[in-house]
Amino acid sequence: MSSLLGIYYLAPWLRYDRGPLVPDQAILIDMPNRRAYFFFIEIWPQEVYYLSAILIFAAVALFFATSLFGRVWCGYACPQTVWTDLFIWVERIFQGRRNDRIKLDNAPLSWNKIWRKSATHFTWILISLATGGAWVFYFNDAPTLFNQIIHLDVPLNVASWIYALTCSTYLMAGYAREQVCMYMCPYSRFQSAMFDKDSLIISYDETRGEPRGKLKAKGCGDCIDCGKCVIVCPQGIDIRNGLQMECIACGLCIDACNSVMDKIGKPRGLVRYDTTRNLNYRKKGIQEKVRILRPRTIYYSIILAAVGILILYNLLNRNILELHVIADRNPLFVQLSNGDIRNGYIVKILNKTHKDKVFALEIDGLEEHQITVQNALDLKANYLPVYADSVGQFRIFLTSEKQNTARTKVKFTITDKIDKNQAVYNGTFISDN
Amino acid sequence: MSKKETDKISGVETTGHEWDGIKELNNPAPRWWLIVFFITVIWAIGYWVVYPAWPTLSGHTKGKYGWTQYKQLSDSQAEIRARKSLYLDKFEKSSLEQIGHNPDLYNFAVAGGKTLFKDNCATCHGTGGAGGNGYPNLNDDDWLYGGRLIDIYQVVKYGIRSTHDETKFTAMPAFRKDGILTDEEIELVADHVINIKTASRKTRGAKIYKEQCASCHKANGTGDIALGAPNLADAIWLYGGDKDTVIETISNSRAGVMPHWVERLSDEQIKQLTIYVHSLGGGK
């Protein structure tokens, strides 16, 4: 828990040098400037498919882990669980163990009750504030924003995000808790589709436990029906009824049962991580075995590898230069007084490097042609400057004699004046309706 | 009404009201609903204080801060004007040529001109400025009255054959209606005009052209910008270049009208329009 929280709080403070005029925060989603940074990766808005690919990758990884180990995500890594655990821990510090808490809840209003309750809620709110406060660091330069927060000089949009996230953390971890897993989380509903007989799930060993009965009663199994597993369950289920949708695989019932088994001198593991197949084998007296290679795990790993390679390949071959040409739609073409045809285009050059660049525009596909740039600076087609890390937009007129076909395919090519890097766009020259 | 009574079937308390043996059950509104209701009541009182709310004999209550929708509108307009003033001040002082060579002012003018064009000019010239029969295409390089910034500015400002005193007012004779030429002669001239670049100068049509048309349209048909006489030798025809249309043009004349905008648009708006039209590609 602390390591996950540590990652969450410390990640925005990592620095990564990208050169001048560019943020040096290792992980930063820069909304106003429409850029996302992750160490050496920089993503422009139109490349948001990287994000979808990463999400798909994460989803398949989740399915994979689920088919192997059951709901480990829910029990150990899900923020909802982590923060709920944190809140329960705070509760325990100020209000004691479960029985004490119930007693305190039922007690009449007293100074003792008031201070314990308010201390709990105050700490909760502090944690929530820290949660919401840390989240915004991913979207802003962390040291600058931290300075602003200390001086209470926070931009309104940042403040409202902190406020909203503080409220939602307080509500979700303080009050909603397991209700989120049961009623809000879609994953709990479809996770059973990812299980098979060989997935590790929290299971109660019926063969050993049943029939339940008091410790001293004769002819009974190991389960003494103490109810500890039910009491500790944050989801409020009885694991002895088998796997249920609510179970988040936190393992608290295992710990509770083991401590009871130790006390009564029985072996541990009446409630344990096990597979449905093994439980059945045990019932029938067959030798138990662990199967990791199964169709399910095999095809999950294939998908995982494929998506991973695709992302990696795309990231390594990411274009640092892109060209887009948008043809005028009104009018499609213009006839000039000498009978020539002129087409208008908007040429957009995406310079994703961190250097100012100059490009030359050339056109293939028209024999005799003339390119003019309509702008205030008398730029020519062989001299189109684009600032570092930005999009250069130019209005271009292409004039040529009337072609035999109404639509002529033309190829726009821009060439970096210095490193000769090129980008190509296949467009159309329209000379008749 | 003495004691609280419980309805046996629903198990709900009754209010004690009874009509013809039917008793009313006491189902109060939910607590949260009541709370919201009271909050809105309190909110309404605050609203009456801050905003105009109640009619009085001589008008209505004004509200503490004197808020009105008119004031809100003029405030937001003033805000827009203030935001634009960054450019407008410089824009007003700059000449058309200076604007054309300053990227900031140029982009400001093109953006503003585009909107103004769609609001005011697109009705005749089309949203893309491509014109139509009788309405000049503003994208091409053929200009009746000149394609320099100052020419375009003059035409937008005072119009063509408009009601403004400063407007350009030239007229072509209606050769048939006015009885200058016969039908036969008109046809001969039309034949010459259609092929004016290559046609022989010795035909009868060429002779009539030289006598009747060349003073404005020039001997080789290149026209005259000062008079708004179209170039007959190029590939662009405002009303059409087929023989029938040319005969009709010679017979009845043409006199397209463009309104003047000086009374409807401000000077900086006309300047913006000028820059925009000039940027469409045909500007000289």
Interface residues (C-beta under 8 A of the other chain):
Chain A: D328 R329 N330 P331 V334 Q335 L336 S337 N338 G339 R342 G344 Q374 N375 A376 L377 D378 R395 F397
Chain B: G100 H101 N102 P103 L105 Y106 N107 G126 T127 G128 G129 A130 N137 N139 D140 D141 D142 N231 D234 A235 I236 S279 G281 G282
